[in-house]
Amino acid sequence: MFNIISKKVYLIVITLTVILLAGAFIFGLLSAEKMRDIISEQFNQQQLTIAKGVASDIEDKIFYLKGELHTLNLSPSVQYLEVSWPNRMRITMANVSNLGVIGIGLLDAEGRQIYWVNAQGESRVIKGNYSQSELLAWAKQPEHRNQIIFQRTGTFLHSTRKQNPYLVIFTPTYQISLDASHPQATGRFAGCLYFLVDPYQLIQKLTKDIRSGHSGYAWVIDSRGYFIYHPEEGFIGRSAFEVREQRAPKISFAEINKIQREKMLAGQEGVSWYWSGWHRGIVRKMKKFIAYAPIILKGDNGRIIWSVAVVAPQSEVEGAIHDVYIRQFLLQGVVIFIIILGGGTVIYYESRWSAALEKEVHTKTAALEKSKNELAKSEKLYKSLVESAEDAILNVDAKGEIVSINPYGAKILGYTPQGIMGKTISDVFPGNTKAELNRLVEEVIAQKQGQRATEELTIGGKEYFFNFNLTPIRENDRVLSVMIIGHDITSQKKFEEQLYHTEKLASLGQLAAGVAHEINNPLAIILGFADMLLEKIDENSKEYNIIKTIERQGNNCKKIVENLMTFARAPEKDQYDTDVNRSVETVLEVVKNTLLTKKVKYHLDLAEGLPKARGDAAQLQQVVLNLINNAVMAMPQGGHLTISTRLNSKHDRVEIVFADTGEGIKKENLPKIYDPFFTTRKVGEGTGLGLSVSYAIITKFGGTITCESKTKEESKDHTSGTKFTITLPIAQL
């Protein structure tokens, strides 16, 4: 069971670990994707910042040129075309030539000559007819005084370079300044002063070193969508909507065309992406990020919108985030490794702990099972002891109701164990015993101490003596019930009574010995003199018969005395052995005629091969003779006498049984039959010493003598008879 639970736990842990790892991996991918989007957005925003910076720089340079043009326009050398006009223009050219200004020109008021200084400082006067020029017409208008306009060159003044028209920054010139040569300003219109600007040079200086990422660059288109600047030299001056498709017709440039048309040429700023076919020498289809910002050239005649774009391939972003990816996956790998290591460590120690716990459980289970078996064995033994005990063992509650009882107790009280349950002490115990037991139970519960009592009770017509031991059954300090153990001491009582008889017989024996000793001497004298008289008197005389009677009675007295002396005499030696069967047969030979005369039929059932028993043969024969005489006298009308011998069930004693069909002994006389001089016979028929002497002889040799007898009045089948059983221990030879 424990292994099944552990396997389930492992499976759950492994499943959760796999789920966590898969979740972490998916989360990592999503996080990486999100991070890439964020970084791409940030990257594009950085590109936008660059684009806005480039646009701002270009606008600042243009603004600077406007300022220089305005300053130059205030010069009297220029306004009055003094001799020094070339020098003055060269001074300004030195300041603006690095901003794409390739020349400074002054178109005179009539539109016939241009006073020109190029970027190398060379000056000349160019003759022509520009009188119909729109710019000159615009400049002559007084309201345009001090205004500056921007104008693509086109057909004006100069040809374009690489189809990329120059930019003219143009302002009217009035003679309004004073100097030594012209102390009085005329205020007349003197022409138009202009900077001829090459946008490529201006923008190329500001954008060629732009880098977005490692390889990103900037390009600029004008308001028509023509490239003013692009790292691809061939793109400059060409339409941005056509040149890409001409170079890579298999690639769709719809995205960039849409951005250019709808965003960049509209003067908006923003970020996006498009597909391209090249990038700094790498020719393949690739995704590029683009950030764009407008370049607004504000003039008094309107504004010209250029747009600068900063582009970089997506690989720049991937390159930028590659390290982040690597760090993230390394971090995830470390986390996953820690999770796996931690999980493995947990599973390892959990397995060890489970194994130790399982071992401990097995040990405890085995110990518990052993304790359980021992407890069951002990309980079984206890139950067997209680149930097989020859004591009444019962448990009663405070009300005296029997809670449990062993079979012996139930049987001796006349119940079955099931039938006695629920009854009270008062229901099952007779006489005064129930009152005494109830009182003792109350004392045990009240005092919480055991009690003892010996009670005599009659159950089923039979008298018993019980020694009751009452013990409290406690739980903590409270007495739950009382256990009563009733020990049957009836046999002990009888033994005590027998012992009492034995002691009484011993005392009587000592008394008889003294009496016999005192009587024996005069009796010997009487018999001696009687014998002397018989020798001197005629046998046919009356005196002879009288003396003979004296002699006979004297012999009877002598026999009584001898019996008394035998009763009291101590054995001459400690150990005897006798053949029981031989003793019985010897006595029967003597009394055979008497039995025949008294019409007593005898039956012998002598066991063969009996071992010798402890005892004296002569004394045992005396016992046999006494018992046979008693049987004969109990059958005055004749009867049957059965004498049998055998070994007892333990084979350690020899039993002699005398059973007659005589009148029997009344129940009330049975306890007295071994008392000396006790007799139920008429005077002169018995001395009352036969059984006393027999009892003394048998017990002297360690034997027992018991009597069972019934009269017709006491017998249910109206038969009578007496059975004496003698047991003698087997002699130790």
PAKOLLUM-213968 format. One record per residue (C-alpha): x, y, z. Coordinates in steps of 0.25 Angstrom, whole numbers, plus 5000, padded with zeros to 4 digits. Layout:
<nodes>
NODE_X_Y_Z
...
</nodes>
This chain:
<nodes>
NODE_5000_5000_5000
NODE_5011_5009_5004
NODE_5019_5006_4991
NODE_5006_5009_4983
NODE_5005_5023_4990
NODE_5020_5026_4988
NODE_5019_5022_4973
NODE_5007_5031_4971
NODE_5014_5043_4978
NODE_5026_5041_4969
NODE_5017_5041_4957
NODE_5011_5053_4961
NODE_5024_5060_4964
NODE_5030_5056_4951
NODE_5017_5060_4944
NODE_5017_5074_4951
NODE_5032_5075_4948
NODE_5030_5072_4933
NODE_5018_5082_4933
NODE_5026_5093_4939
NODE_5038_5090_4930
NODE_5029_5091_4918
NODE_5022_5103_4923
NODE_5035_5110_4926
NODE_5040_5106_4912
NODE_5027_5112_4906
NODE_5027_5124_4915
NODE_5041_5126_4911
NODE_5038_5125_4896
NODE_5026_5135_4898
NODE_5035_5144_4907
NODE_5046_5144_4896
NODE_5036_5147_4885
NODE_5030_5158_4894
NODE_5044_5163_4897
NODE_5047_5163_4883
NODE_5035_5171_4879
NODE_5038_5181_4891
NODE_5053_5182_4887
NODE_5049_5183_4872
NODE_5039_5195_4876
NODE_5050_5201_4885
NODE_5060_5199_4873
NODE_5051_5206_4864
NODE_5048_5217_4874
NODE_5063_5219_4875
NODE_5064_5219_4859
NODE_5053_5230_4860
NODE_5061_5238_4870
NODE_5072_5237_4860
NODE_5064_5241_4848
NODE_5058_5253_4856
NODE_5071_5257_4860
NODE_5076_5257_4845
NODE_5064_5264_4841
NODE_5066_5274_4852
NODE_5081_5276_4848
NODE_5077_5278_4833
NODE_5067_5288_4837
NODE_5077_5295_4846
NODE_5087_5296_4835
NODE_5077_5301_4825
NODE_5073_5312_4836
NODE_5087_5315_4837
NODE_5088_5317_4822
NODE_5076_5326_4823
NODE_5083_5334_4833
NODE_5096_5335_4825
NODE_5089_5339_4813
NODE_5081_5350_4821
NODE_5095_5355_4826
NODE_5101_5355_4813
NODE_5089_5362_4807
NODE_5092_5374_4817
NODE_5106_5376_4812
NODE_5108_5389_4804
NODE_5118_5382_4795
NODE_5107_5373_4790
NODE_5096_5383_4790
NODE_5104_5393_4782
NODE_5112_5383_4775
NODE_5125_5390_4780
NODE_5138_5385_4775
NODE_5139_5377_4787
NODE_5127_5368_4785
NODE_5135_5356_4781
NODE_5143_5356_4794
NODE_5130_5358_4802
NODE_5124_5346_4796
NODE_5136_5338_4798
NODE_5136_5341_4813
NODE_5121_5336_4813
NODE_5125_5324_4804
NODE_5136_5320_4814
NODE_5125_5319_4824
NODE_5115_5311_4816
NODE_5122_5303_4806
NODE_5123_5291_4815
NODE_5107_5292_4816
NODE_5106_5288_4801
NODE_5106_5302_4796
NODE_5113_5301_4783
NODE_5112_5316_4779
NODE_5107_5330_4783
NODE_5100_5338_4773
NODE_5094_5352_4771
NODE_5085_5354_4759
NODE_5084_5368_4756
NODE_5071_5376_4756
NODE_5070_5375_4741
NODE_5072_5360_4740
NODE_5084_5362_4731
NODE_5096_5358_4739
NODE_5099_5349_4751
NODE_5111_5352_4760
NODE_5116_5338_4764
NODE_5126_5332_4774
NODE_5127_5317_4774
NODE_5131_5308_4785
NODE_5146_5309_4781
NODE_5145_5324_4783
NODE_5146_5327_4768
NODE_5137_5339_4764
NODE_5132_5343_4751
NODE_5121_5351_4744
NODE_5111_5342_4736
NODE_5103_5349_4726
NODE_5089_5344_4722
NODE_5075_5348_4720
NODE_5068_5345_4733
NODE_5059_5357_4732
NODE_5046_5348_4731
NODE_5050_5339_4742
NODE_5038_5337_4752
NODE_5048_5338_4763
NODE_5052_5352_4759
NODE_5038_5356_4757
NODE_5035_5351_4771
NODE_5047_5359_4777
NODE_5043_5372_4770
NODE_5030_5372_4778
NODE_5032_5382_4790
NODE_5024_5373_4799
NODE_5034_5362_4797
NODE_5045_5371_4803
NODE_5054_5363_4813
NODE_5047_5350_4810
NODE_5054_5337_4807
NODE_5049_5326_4798
NODE_5053_5312_4795
NODE_5052_5308_4780
NODE_5057_5295_4773
NODE_5065_5299_4762
NODE_5060_5291_4750
NODE_5062_5300_4738
NODE_5066_5312_4746
NODE_5081_5316_4746
NODE_5088_5303_4746
NODE_5086_5289_4742
NODE_5083_5278_4752
NODE_5093_5268_4757
NODE_5090_5254_4755
NODE_5075_5257_4753
NODE_5075_5263_4767
NODE_5072_5278_4766
NODE_5079_5288_4773
NODE_5072_5296_4784
NODE_5072_5311_4783
NODE_5071_5320_4795
NODE_5067_5333_4789
NODE_5064_5347_4795
NODE_5062_5361_4789
NODE_5073_5371_4790
NODE_5071_5386_4793
NODE_5081_5396_4795
NODE_5078_5400_4809
NODE_5092_5399_4816
NODE_5102_5410_4817
NODE_5117_5410_4816
NODE_5128_5420_4813
NODE_5125_5419_4798
NODE_5110_5420_4800
NODE_5107_5429_4812
NODE_5093_5431_4807
NODE_5085_5418_4804
NODE_5077_5419_4791
NODE_5067_5408_4796
NODE_5066_5403_4781
NODE_5064_5389_4777
NODE_5078_5383_4774
NODE_5074_5369_4770
NODE_5073_5356_4776
NODE_5084_5349_4785
NODE_5083_5334_4786
NODE_5091_5322_4791
NODE_5091_5310_4781
NODE_5091_5298_4790
NODE_5094_5284_4786
NODE_5085_5276_4795
NODE_5093_5263_4793
NODE_5106_5270_4799
NODE_5098_5276_4810
NODE_5091_5263_4814
NODE_5102_5254_4811
NODE_5111_5261_4821
NODE_5100_5259_4832
NODE_5095_5245_4829
NODE_5107_5237_4823
NODE_5112_5233_4837
NODE_5098_5230_4843
NODE_5098_5216_4848
NODE_5086_5209_4854
NODE_5091_5196_4861
NODE_5103_5191_4853
NODE_5099_5193_4839
NODE_5087_5202_4839
NODE_5088_5215_4831
NODE_5079_5227_4827
NODE_5074_5231_4813
NODE_5066_5244_4809
NODE_5056_5246_4799
NODE_5051_5260_4794
NODE_5036_5264_4792
NODE_5035_5257_4779
NODE_5040_5243_4785
NODE_5054_5244_4779
NODE_5066_5240_4787
NODE_5074_5252_4791
NODE_5083_5243_4798
NODE_5085_5228_4799
NODE_5097_5219_4802
NODE_5094_5212_4789
NODE_5100_5222_4780
NODE_5092_5218_4768
NODE_5079_5222_4776
NODE_5082_5236_4777
NODE_5074_5245_4769
NODE_5065_5234_4765
NODE_5050_5231_4769
NODE_5049_5223_4781
NODE_5036_5217_4776
NODE_5043_5211_4763
NODE_5058_5209_4766
NODE_5056_5197_4776
NODE_5047_5189_4767
NODE_5056_5191_4756
NODE_5067_5185_4764
NODE_5059_5174_4770
NODE_5047_5172_4762
NODE_5043_5158_4769
NODE_5042_5166_4783
NODE_5029_5173_4786
NODE_5032_5187_4791
NODE_5018_5190_4794
NODE_5020_5193_4808
NODE_5032_5203_4807
NODE_5024_5210_4795
NODE_5012_5211_4804
NODE_5020_5217_4815
NODE_5027_5227_4806
NODE_5014_5231_4799
NODE_5005_5232_4811
NODE_5014_5235_4822
NODE_5028_5241_4818
NODE_5023_5250_4806
NODE_5011_5255_4815
NODE_5021_5260_4825
NODE_5018_5250_4836
NODE_5028_5243_4846
NODE_5027_5229_4850
NODE_5032_5215_4850
NODE_5029_5202_4842
NODE_5036_5191_4834
NODE_5037_5187_4820
NODE_5043_5176_4811
NODE_5056_5179_4804
NODE_5065_5171_4795
NODE_5079_5176_4800
NODE_5086_5183_4811
NODE_5100_5188_4810
NODE_5105_5177_4800
NODE_5096_5166_4805
NODE_5086_5162_4795
NODE_5074_5154_4799
NODE_5060_5157_4803
NODE_5060_5162_4817
NODE_5051_5170_4827
NODE_5056_5184_4830
NODE_5051_5193_4841
NODE_5049_5207_4837
NODE_5048_5220_4845
NODE_5044_5233_4837
NODE_5044_5248_4840
NODE_5040_5260_4832
NODE_5050_5271_4828
NODE_5042_5283_4826
NODE_5049_5295_4819
NODE_5040_5307_4822
NODE_5041_5319_4813
NODE_5033_5331_4811
NODE_5027_5325_4798
NODE_5023_5312_4805
NODE_5030_5300_4810
NODE_5038_5288_4804
NODE_5036_5275_4811
NODE_5047_5265_4810
NODE_5047_5252_4818
NODE_5059_5245_4825
NODE_5058_5230_4828
NODE_5067_5221_4837
NODE_5066_5207_4833
NODE_5073_5194_4838
NODE_5070_5179_4836
NODE_5063_5171_4846
NODE_5075_5163_4848
NODE_5081_5175_4855
NODE_5070_5174_4865
NODE_5072_5159_4866
NODE_5086_5162_4868
NODE_5083_5172_4879
NODE_5074_5162_4886
NODE_5083_5150_4883
NODE_5090_5152_4896
NODE_5078_5155_4903
NODE_5072_5142_4898
NODE_5085_5135_4902
NODE_5084_5141_4916
NODE_5069_5138_4917
NODE_5071_5123_4913
NODE_5083_5122_4921
NODE_5075_5127_4933
NODE_5064_5118_4929
NODE_5073_5107_4928
NODE_5079_5110_4942
NODE_5065_5111_4947
NODE_5061_5098_4941
NODE_5074_5091_4945
NODE_5071_5096_4959
NODE_5057_5091_4959
NODE_5061_5077_4953
NODE_5073_5077_4963
NODE_5063_5081_4975
NODE_5053_5072_4970
NODE_5063_5060_4969
NODE_5068_5064_4983
NODE_5054_5064_4988
NODE_5050_5051_4982
NODE_5064_5045_4986
NODE_5062_5049_5001
NODE_5047_5046_5000
NODE_5050_5032_4995
NODE_5060_5030_5006
NODE_5051_5035_5016
NODE_5040_5026_5010
NODE_5049_5014_5010
NODE_5052_5017_5025
NODE_5038_5020_5028
NODE_5034_5007_5021
NODE_5044_4999_5029
NODE_5040_5006_5042
NODE_5025_5003_5038
NODE_5029_4988_5035
NODE_5037_4987_5048
NODE_5025_4994_5056
NODE_5015_4985_5049
NODE_5023_4972_5052
NODE_5025_4977_5066
NODE_5010_4980_5067
NODE_5006_4967_5060
NODE_5015_4960_5070
NODE_5009_4967_5082
NODE_4995_4965_5076
NODE_4998_4950_5075
NODE_5004_4950_5089
NODE_4992_4957_5094
NODE_4983_4948_5086
NODE_4991_4936_5092
NODE_4990_4942_5106
NODE_4976_4945_5104
NODE_4973_4931_5100
NODE_4981_4926_5111
NODE_4974_4935_5121
NODE_4961_4931_5115
NODE_4965_4916_5115
NODE_4970_4918_5130
NODE_4957_4925_5134
NODE_4948_4915_5126
NODE_4955_4903_5131
NODE_4957_4908_5145
NODE_4950_4899_5155
NODE_4947_4912_5162
NODE_4934_4920_5160
NODE_4939_4933_5154
NODE_4929_4944_5152
NODE_4929_4959_5149
NODE_4917_4967_5155
NODE_4914_4982_5154
NODE_4910_4991_5165
NODE_4896_4986_5165
NODE_4901_4972_5167
NODE_4897_4968_5152
NODE_4906_4957_5146
NODE_4914_4963_5135
NODE_4922_4950_5132
NODE_4924_4937_5138
NODE_4932_4925_5134
NODE_4926_4911_5131
NODE_4929_4905_5144
NODE_4923_4916_5152
NODE_4910_4915_5143
NODE_4910_4900_5144
NODE_4911_4899_5159
NODE_4900_4910_5161
NODE_4891_4902_5152
NODE_4892_4911_5140
NODE_4898_4912_5126
NODE_4908_4923_5123
NODE_4897_4929_5114
NODE_4886_4927_5123
NODE_4892_4933_5135
NODE_4896_4946_5129
NODE_4887_4958_5133
NODE_4883_4951_5146
NODE_4887_4957_5160
NODE_4894_4951_5172
NODE_4881_4950_5179
NODE_4875_4942_5167
NODE_4886_4931_5167
NODE_4892_4930_5181
NODE_4883_4923_5191
NODE_4881_4926_5206
NODE_4889_4936_5214
NODE_4900_4935_5203
NODE_4893_4945_5194
NODE_4891_4955_5205
NODE_4906_4954_5209
NODE_4911_4955_5195
NODE_4903_4967_5193
NODE_4908_4974_5205
NODE_4922_4970_5201
NODE_4921_4976_5187
NODE_4916_4989_5193
NODE_4928_4990_5203
NODE_4937_4987_5191
NODE_4932_4998_5183
NODE_4931_5008_5194
NODE_4945_5005_5200
NODE_4951_5001_5187
NODE_4958_4989_5194
NODE_4957_4974_5193
NODE_4949_4966_5202
NODE_4949_4951_5206
NODE_4938_4942_5212
NODE_4935_4927_5214
NODE_4921_4923_5212
NODE_4914_4910_5214
NODE_4903_4908_5203
NODE_4894_4897_5198
NODE_4892_4896_5183
NODE_4884_4885_5177
NODE_4883_4878_5191
NODE_4898_4877_5192
NODE_4905_4885_5202
NODE_4917_4893_5198
NODE_4927_4902_5205
NODE_4933_4913_5197
NODE_4944_4923_5200
NODE_4940_4936_5193
NODE_4950_4946_5189
NODE_4945_4959_5184
NODE_4954_4969_5176
NODE_4951_4983_5170
NODE_4952_4985_5155
NODE_4957_4999_5153
NODE_4958_5009_5143
NODE_4967_5021_5148
NODE_4961_5023_5162
NODE_4947_5018_5159
NODE_4942_5004_5162
NODE_4935_4999_5150
NODE_4931_4985_5155
NODE_4935_4974_5165
NODE_4942_4961_5161
NODE_4937_4950_5170
NODE_4945_4937_5171
NODE_4938_4926_5178
NODE_4948_4914_5182
NODE_4941_4901_5186
NODE_4947_4897_5199
NODE_4937_4886_5201
NODE_4948_4875_5200
NODE_4957_4883_5209
NODE_4946_4884_5219
NODE_4944_4869_5219
NODE_4959_4867_5220
NODE_4959_4876_5232
NODE_4948_4868_5238
NODE_4955_4855_5235
NODE_4968_4861_5241
NODE_4959_4864_5253
NODE_4955_4850_5254
NODE_4969_4845_5252
NODE_4974_4854_5263
NODE_4962_4849_5271
NODE_4965_4835_5268
NODE_4980_4837_5272
NODE_4975_4843_5285
NODE_4966_4831_5287
NODE_4977_4822_5283
NODE_4986_4827_5293
NODE_4975_4826_5303
NODE_4971_4812_5299
NODE_4986_4808_5299
NODE_4986_4812_5314
NODE_4973_4805_5317
NODE_4977_4793_5310
NODE_4990_4792_5317
NODE_4983_4793_5330
NODE_4972_4783_5327
NODE_4982_4773_5320
NODE_4989_4769_5333
NODE_4976_4766_5341
NODE_4970_4760_5329
NODE_4982_4750_5328
NODE_4981_4747_5342
NODE_4966_4744_5341
NODE_4969_4735_5328
NODE_4980_4728_5335
NODE_4972_4725_5347
NODE_4960_4721_5338
NODE_4970_4711_5331
NODE_4974_4705_5344
NODE_4960_4703_5349
NODE_4956_4696_5336
NODE_4967_4686_5338
NODE_4962_4683_5352
NODE_4947_4682_5349
NODE_4940_4671_5342
NODE_4936_4675_5328
NODE_4922_4671_5330
NODE_4919_4679_5342
NODE_4911_4691_5343
NODE_4923_4699_5349
NODE_4932_4695_5337
NODE_4922_4701_5327
NODE_4922_4714_5336
NODE_4937_4715_5336
NODE_4937_4712_5321
NODE_4928_4724_5319
NODE_4937_4732_5328
NODE_4949_4728_5320
NODE_4941_4731_5306
NODE_4937_4744_5311
NODE_4951_4747_5316
NODE_4956_4743_5302
NODE_4946_4753_5296
NODE_4951_4764_5306
NODE_4965_4760_5302
NODE_4962_4762_5287
NODE_4956_4775_5290
NODE_4968_4779_5297
NODE_4977_4774_5286
NODE_4969_4782_5276
NODE_4970_4794_5285
NODE_4985_4792_5286
NODE_4986_4790_5271
NODE_4978_4803_5269
NODE_4988_4811_5277
NODE_5001_4803_5274
NODE_5011_4810_5265
NODE_5017_4802_5254
NODE_5029_4795_5257
NODE_5036_4799_5244
NODE_5034_4810_5234
NODE_5032_4802_5222
NODE_5023_4790_5218
NODE_5018_4783_5206
NODE_5007_4773_5204
NODE_5000_4765_5193
NODE_4986_4770_5194
NODE_4980_4759_5186
NODE_4987_4749_5195
NODE_4981_4756_5207
NODE_4967_4756_5202
NODE_4968_4741_5198
NODE_4974_4737_5212
NODE_4962_4744_5219
NODE_4952_4738_5210
NODE_4957_4724_5213
NODE_4954_4727_5228
NODE_4941_4733_5226
NODE_4936_4725_5215
NODE_4927_4716_5224
NODE_4922_4728_5231
NODE_4917_4734_5217
NODE_4911_4721_5213
NODE_4904_4720_5227
NODE_4899_4734_5226
NODE_4894_4732_5211
NODE_4904_4742_5206
NODE_4909_4740_5192
NODE_4922_4746_5189
NODE_4929_4750_5176
NODE_4944_4752_5174
NODE_4949_4761_5163
NODE_4964_4761_5166
NODE_4973_4768_5156
NODE_4984_4760_5152
NODE_4998_4765_5153
NODE_4996_4775_5163
NODE_5008_4781_5170
NODE_5010_4780_5184
NODE_5004_4791_5193
NODE_5009_4798_5205
NODE_5004_4791_5218
NODE_5005_4780_5227
NODE_4998_4767_5222
NODE_4993_4763_5236
NODE_4987_4777_5239
NODE_4981_4778_5224
NODE_4975_4764_5227
NODE_4969_4770_5239
NODE_4963_4781_5231
NODE_4958_4771_5221
NODE_4952_4763_5232
NODE_4945_4775_5238
NODE_4939_4780_5225
NODE_4934_4766_5222
NODE_4928_4764_5235
NODE_4921_4777_5234
NODE_4915_4773_5221
NODE_4910_4760_5226
NODE_4904_4767_5238
NODE_4897_4777_5228
NODE_4891_4766_5221
NODE_4884_4758_5231
NODE_4875_4751_5221
NODE_4887_4748_5211
NODE_4891_4756_5199
NODE_4903_4758_5190
NODE_4917_4762_5194
NODE_4926_4767_5183
NODE_4941_4769_5185
NODE_4950_4774_5174
NODE_4964_4779_5173
NODE_4970_4788_5163
NODE_4980_4799_5160
NODE_4975_4813_5160
NODE_4974_4822_5148
NODE_4988_4828_5151
NODE_4994_4814_5153
NODE_5000_4819_5166
NODE_4991_4812_5176
NODE_4984_4799_5178
NODE_4969_4799_5181
NODE_4961_4789_5188
NODE_4946_4790_5187
NODE_4935_4784_5196
NODE_4921_4785_5191
NODE_4909_4778_5197
NODE_4895_4778_5195
NODE_4892_4781_5210
NODE_4883_4790_5217
NODE_4892_4802_5215
NODE_4896_4813_5225
NODE_4887_4825_5227
NODE_4892_4838_5222
NODE_4893_4845_5235
NODE_4901_4833_5241
NODE_4912_4833_5230
NODE_4921_4844_5236
NODE_4921_4836_5249
NODE_4924_4822_5245
NODE_4939_4824_5247
NODE_4937_4829_5261
NODE_4941_4819_5272
NODE_4930_4811_5279
NODE_4920_4817_5269
NODE_4911_4806_5265
NODE_4896_4805_5260
NODE_4896_4790_5265
NODE_4889_4785_5277
NODE_4897_4784_5289
NODE_4906_4772_5289
NODE_4906_4771_5274
NODE_4918_4780_5272
NODE_4928_4788_5279
NODE_4928_4800_5270
NODE_4943_4799_5268
NODE_4944_4791_5255
NODE_4944_4803_5245
NODE_4952_4812_5254
NODE_4963_4801_5255
NODE_4962_4799_5240
NODE_4962_4814_5237
NODE_4975_4815_5246
NODE_4982_4804_5239
NODE_4979_4809_5225
NODE_4983_4823_5228
NODE_4995_4819_5235
NODE_5001_4813_5222
NODE_4997_4826_5214
NODE_4984_4820_5209
NODE_4970_4824_5209
NODE_4956_4818_5212
NODE_4943_4824_5207
NODE_4929_4819_5208
NODE_4917_4821_5199
NODE_4904_4816_5204
NODE_4889_4817_5202
NODE_4877_4811_5209
NODE_4864_4808_5202
NODE_4857_4820_5208
NODE_4868_4829_5202
NODE_4869_4822_5189
NODE_4861_4826_5177
NODE_4861_4811_5171
NODE_4858_4805_5185
NODE_4871_4798_5185
NODE_4881_4798_5196
NODE_4896_4795_5199
NODE_4909_4800_5203
NODE_4922_4801_5196
NODE_4936_4803_5203
NODE_4947_4807_5195
NODE_4961_4805_5200
NODE_4973_4811_5193
NODE_4988_4808_5197
NODE_5000_4813_5191
NODE_5009_4804_5183
NODE_5020_4799_5191
NODE_5034_4805_5188
NODE_5042_4792_5187
</nodes>
